[in-house]
Amino acid sequence: MSDRPFKKITICGIGLMGGSLGLALQTRNLAESVCGYGRNTDRLSRALEAGVVSEVTTDLSRAARKADLIVVCLPVGLIPETASQLAQFAPKEAVLTDLGSTKAELIAKIESELGEGDPAFVGSHPMCGSEKSGFETANAELYEGATCVVTPTLTTPQHALRKVSDLWKGVGGKVLYLDPQMHDRLAARTSHLPRVAAAALCHALDREMDAENRDRMVATGFLGATRTAAGDGDLWTQILSTNREYVLDALGDFQGTLHALRGILTDGDPKRLKDWLDEGNTIRRRFDNAQDRGGE
Amino acid sequence: MSDRPFKKITICGIGLMGGSLGLALQTRNLAESVCGYGRNTDRLSRALEAGVVSEVTTDLSRAARKADLIVVCLPVGLIPETASQLAQFAPKEAVLTDLGSTKAELIAKIESELGEGDPAFVGSHPMCGSEKSGFETANAELYEGATCVVTPTLTTPQHALRKVSDLWKGVGGKVLYLDPQMHDRLAARTSHLPRVAAAALCHALDREMDAENRDRMVATGFLGATRTAAGDGDLWTQILSTNREYVLDALGDFQGTLHALRGILTDGDPKRLKDWLDEGNTIRRRFDNAQDRGGE
């Protein structure tokens, strides 16, 4: 009928991430049908109208039926239950994946629910996105050039791993295989710590009592450093709660280096201060050519 | 001869800030001549060729002569000495200002050097810019819509204050008058703390030993949060060194809120974690419509 690599791909949750995936799949002719599942009929019809997906449904069983790949693009807290439900209705050969920002706790839960005859699940986490939400902010190039982490476990079948890798390569991503625990350990430093530091900078700003002048002084530096603090509180509570230990580790190192800085500033030795700043500068400049996807 | 508001404006230091000022002054026909002073003849000729300024010189006395306004766009550590030298050669009616990121220490130094018959000095700090440098990154719209802090003291003559305010209004800025101490207190939170937090996030990243995977996981969140860490170490050593007390105050509040977060994460209470994140979210959303100038 067609030589597209996928027949039916189902996307559960049509926000920025799911919507962008839908657009990317269609732009690149990767699937015969891209089915959007959601609960809000009004938003679903508008997503369909906007061409983000090619069909929509509010019926989970219909969403899963005949799908060869199902991508769960929901907040971390909703992923395990939704994945288990979808697995009941999906064909045995189907593969499920997700886009959750933490992996170990969630994957352990899902794997414990799935049995022998069930479709396979492989975790994913594409390292792109922004503090924005809704399919209205979706774009077909979101995954282009992004590191897409795929987290197989000892029980992951080869065919499932291949299918999920093909998905991310298909939309332009660079696949990185990591153990779920290792993913969480690294994400704590590259993503979760920057997110809480952004919130903490906002808190520290508000401890200054001259509210009017304080806010007028806010510019580039503060805005860039705190952009992720505008991200949804509920979503981030789930992310941080499912990665507590590694976030605490990363936070500890962050607190340690701030403590060292306090000592340097208190001593007033410009040479040591410059060394401390230069070290940060050298680290940051490793990413000079990295694309800052989505955030703007 | 012409009805332009300024006859000769001299810009000392043709980098991103000075270069953008030169472009803005010329685009808006605000001065009959925009003189660029610098020490590197090669860079000066290229700035002239690029149309960033209308004349150039490496001679400080020539730069100051006949100027009605002199803007010192140099690193904080060089401003006091350069301003004092320029004052010797400038007409008595001339006004000097600067673009230094800290104000109190620097202004006290300059005012102690200037005598009765000398040109007046008024401090400025436009809240725009980026981690980039060099006139090649200059743009005529940099100051458009930016808060431009002007810091008069008890000894500032009215005519000088008016001239400097006219400059910033002329290039599209919104003038905010602040006492130099108050400027430094607020800048510690809106600018200096975000800068050191960015460096500290880089340090914390590098404490993770899996270097290759760690760096591949870096994306939007980390890149945005740490952009200012790419800023020059020398320049920032001078800024932080001349605002030590207020930076330590702001750092203390930052450390305090991170300590609170550690407690919340350790307790594992999602409700308190969400409240903490929501508070940061509410603060950040006050700036949703703020323009993020220059940084990109």
Chai-1 contact restraints between the chains, C-beta under 6 A:
chainA,res_idxA,chainB,res_idxB,connection_type,confidence,min_distance_angstrom,max_distance_angstrom,comment,restraint_id
A,M127,B,M217,contact,1.0,0.0,6.0,A-B,restraint_1
A,M127,B,A219,contact,1.0,0.0,6.0,A-B,restraint_2
A,C128,B,A219,contact,1.0,0.0,6.0,A-B,restraint_3
A,T147,B,R216,contact,1.0,0.0,6.0,A-B,restraint_4
A,L176,B,R216,contact,1.0,0.0,6.0,A-B,restraint_5
A,L186,B,N213,contact,1.0,0.0,6.0,A-B,restraint_6
A,L186,B,R214,contact,1.0,0.0,6.0,A-B,restraint_7
A,L186,B,M217,contact,1.0,0.0,6.0,A-B,restraint_8
A,R189,B,L205,contact,1.0,0.0,6.0,A-B,restraint_9
A,R189,B,E208,contact,1.0,0.0,6.0,A-B,restraint_10
A,T190,B,M217,contact,1.0,0.0,6.0,A-B,restraint_11
A,T190,B,V218,contact,1.0,0.0,6.0,A-B,restraint_12
A,T190,B,F222,contact,1.0,0.0,6.0,A-B,restraint_13
A,S191,B,G221,contact,1.0,0.0,6.0,A-B,restraint_14
A,P194,B,L201,contact,1.0,0.0,6.0,A-B,restraint_15
A,P194,B,G221,contact,1.0,0.0,6.0,A-B,restraint_16
A,P194,B,F222,contact,1.0,0.0,6.0,A-B,restraint_17
A,P194,B,A225,contact,1.0,0.0,6.0,A-B,restraint_18
A,A197,B,A197,contact,1.0,0.0,6.0,A-B,restraint_19
A,A197,B,L201,contact,1.0,0.0,6.0,A-B,restraint_20
A,A199,B,L277,contact,1.0,0.0,6.0,A-B,restraint_21
A,A199,B,G280,contact,1.0,0.0,6.0,A-B,restraint_22
A,A200,B,F254,contact,1.0,0.0,6.0,A-B,restraint_23
A,A200,B,T257,contact,1.0,0.0,6.0,A-B,restraint_24
A,A200,B,L258,contact,1.0,0.0,6.0,A-B,restraint_25
A,L201,B,P194,contact,1.0,0.0,6.0,A-B,restraint_26
A,L201,B,A197,contact,1.0,0.0,6.0,A-B,restraint_27
A,C202,B,G280,contact,1.0,0.0,6.0,A-B,restraint_28
A,C202,B,I283,contact,1.0,0.0,6.0,A-B,restraint_29
A,C202,B,R284,contact,1.0,0.0,6.0,A-B,restraint_30
A,H203,B,T257,contact,1.0,0.0,6.0,A-B,restraint_31
A,H203,B,G280,contact,1.0,0.0,6.0,A-B,restraint_32
A,A204,B,D253,contact,1.0,0.0,6.0,A-B,restraint_33
A,A204,B,F254,contact,1.0,0.0,6.0,A-B,restraint_34
A,A204,B,T257,contact,1.0,0.0,6.0,A-B,restraint_35
A,L205,B,R189,contact,1.0,0.0,6.0,A-B,restraint_36
A,D206,B,I283,contact,1.0,0.0,6.0,A-B,restraint_37
A,R207,B,D253,contact,1.0,0.0,6.0,A-B,restraint_38
A,E208,B,R189,contact,1.0,0.0,6.0,A-B,restraint_39
A,N213,B,L186,contact,1.0,0.0,6.0,A-B,restraint_40
A,R214,B,L186,contact,1.0,0.0,6.0,A-B,restraint_41
A,R216,B,T147,contact,1.0,0.0,6.0,A-B,restraint_42
A,R216,B,L176,contact,1.0,0.0,6.0,A-B,restraint_43
A,M217,B,M127,contact,1.0,0.0,6.0,A-B,restraint_44
A,M217,B,L186,contact,1.0,0.0,6.0,A-B,restraint_45
A,M217,B,T190,contact,1.0,0.0,6.0,A-B,restraint_46
A,V218,B,T190,contact,1.0,0.0,6.0,A-B,restraint_47
A,V218,B,F287,contact,1.0,0.0,6.0,A-B,restraint_48
A,A219,B,M127,contact,1.0,0.0,6.0,A-B,restraint_49
A,T220,B,D292,contact,1.0,0.0,6.0,A-B,restraint_50
A,T220,B,R293,contact,1.0,0.0,6.0,A-B,restraint_51
A,T220,B,G294,contact,1.0,0.0,6.0,A-B,restraint_52
A,T220,B,G295,contact,1.0,0.0,6.0,A-B,restraint_53
A,G221,B,S191,contact,1.0,0.0,6.0,A-B,restraint_54
A,G221,B,P194,contact,1.0,0.0,6.0,A-B,restraint_55
A,G221,B,T228,contact,1.0,0.0,6.0,A-B,restraint_56
A,F222,B,T190,contact,1.0,0.0,6.0,A-B,restraint_57
A,F222,B,P194,contact,1.0,0.0,6.0,A-B,restraint_58
A,L223,B,D292,contact,1.0,0.0,6.0,A-B,restraint_59
A,G224,B,G224,contact,1.0,0.0,6.0,A-B,restraint_60
A,G224,B,R227,contact,1.0,0.0,6.0,A-B,restraint_61
A,G224,B,G295,contact,1.0,0.0,6.0,A-B,restraint_62
A,A225,B,P194,contact,1.0,0.0,6.0,A-B,restraint_63
A,A225,B,A225,contact,1.0,0.0,6.0,A-B,restraint_64
A,T226,B,R284,contact,1.0,0.0,6.0,A-B,restraint_65
A,R227,B,G224,contact,1.0,0.0,6.0,A-B,restraint_66
A,T228,B,G221,contact,1.0,0.0,6.0,A-B,restraint_67
A,A229,B,G280,contact,1.0,0.0,6.0,A-B,restraint_68
A,A229,B,R284,contact,1.0,0.0,6.0,A-B,restraint_69
A,A230,B,R284,contact,1.0,0.0,6.0,A-B,restraint_70
A,A230,B,R285,contact,1.0,0.0,6.0,A-B,restraint_71
A,G233,B,K274,contact,1.0,0.0,6.0,A-B,restraint_72
A,G233,B,L277,contact,1.0,0.0,6.0,A-B,restraint_73
A,G233,B,D278,contact,1.0,0.0,6.0,A-B,restraint_74
A,G233,B,N281,contact,1.0,0.0,6.0,A-B,restraint_75
A,W236,B,L277,contact,1.0,0.0,6.0,A-B,restraint_76
A,T237,B,P270,contact,1.0,0.0,6.0,A-B,restraint_77
A,T237,B,L273,contact,1.0,0.0,6.0,A-B,restraint_78
A,T237,B,K274,contact,1.0,0.0,6.0,A-B,restraint_79
A,S241,B,P270,contact,1.0,0.0,6.0,A-B,restraint_80
A,R244,B,L265,contact,1.0,0.0,6.0,A-B,restraint_81
A,L248,B,L265,contact,1.0,0.0,6.0,A-B,restraint_82
A,L251,B,R262,contact,1.0,0.0,6.0,A-B,restraint_83
A,D253,B,A204,contact,1.0,0.0,6.0,A-B,restraint_84
A,D253,B,R207,contact,1.0,0.0,6.0,A-B,restraint_85
A,F254,B,A200,contact,1.0,0.0,6.0,A-B,restraint_86
A,F254,B,A204,contact,1.0,0.0,6.0,A-B,restraint_87
A,Q255,B,L258,contact,1.0,0.0,6.0,A-B,restraint_88
A,T257,B,A200,contact,1.0,0.0,6.0,A-B,restraint_89
A,T257,B,H203,contact,1.0,0.0,6.0,A-B,restraint_90
A,T257,B,A204,contact,1.0,0.0,6.0,A-B,restraint_91
A,L258,B,A200,contact,1.0,0.0,6.0,A-B,restraint_92
A,L258,B,Q255,contact,1.0,0.0,6.0,A-B,restraint_93
A,R262,B,L251,contact,1.0,0.0,6.0,A-B,restraint_94
A,L265,B,R244,contact,1.0,0.0,6.0,A-B,restraint_95
A,L265,B,L248,contact,1.0,0.0,6.0,A-B,restraint_96
A,P270,B,T237,contact,1.0,0.0,6.0,A-B,restraint_97
A,P270,B,S241,contact,1.0,0.0,6.0,A-B,restraint_98
A,L273,B,T237,contact,1.0,0.0,6.0,A-B,restraint_99
A,K274,B,G233,contact,1.0,0.0,6.0,A-B,restraint_100
A,K274,B,T237,contact,1.0,0.0,6.0,A-B,restraint_101
A,L277,B,A199,contact,1.0,0.0,6.0,A-B,restraint_102
A,L277,B,G233,contact,1.0,0.0,6.0,A-B,restraint_103
A,L277,B,W236,contact,1.0,0.0,6.0,A-B,restraint_104
A,D278,B,G233,contact,1.0,0.0,6.0,A-B,restraint_105
A,G280,B,A199,contact,1.0,0.0,6.0,A-B,restraint_106
A,G280,B,C202,contact,1.0,0.0,6.0,A-B,restraint_107
A,G280,B,H203,contact,1.0,0.0,6.0,A-B,restraint_108
A,G280,B,A229,contact,1.0,0.0,6.0,A-B,restraint_109
A,N281,B,G233,contact,1.0,0.0,6.0,A-B,restraint_110
A,I283,B,C202,contact,1.0,0.0,6.0,A-B,restraint_111
A,I283,B,D206,contact,1.0,0.0,6.0,A-B,restraint_112
A,R284,B,C202,contact,1.0,0.0,6.0,A-B,restraint_113
A,R284,B,T226,contact,1.0,0.0,6.0,A-B,restraint_114
A,R284,B,A229,contact,1.0,0.0,6.0,A-B,restraint_115
A,R284,B,A230,contact,1.0,0.0,6.0,A-B,restraint_116
A,R285,B,A230,contact,1.0,0.0,6.0,A-B,restraint_117
A,F287,B,V218,contact,1.0,0.0,6.0,A-B,restraint_118
A,D292,B,T220,contact,1.0,0.0,6.0,A-B,restraint_119
A,D292,B,L223,contact,1.0,0.0,6.0,A-B,restraint_120
A,R293,B,T220,contact,1.0,0.0,6.0,A-B,restraint_121
A,G294,B,T220,contact,1.0,0.0,6.0,A-B,restraint_122
A,G295,B,T220,contact,1.0,0.0,6.0,A-B,restraint_123
A,G295,B,G224,contact,1.0,0.0,6.0,A-B,restraint_124
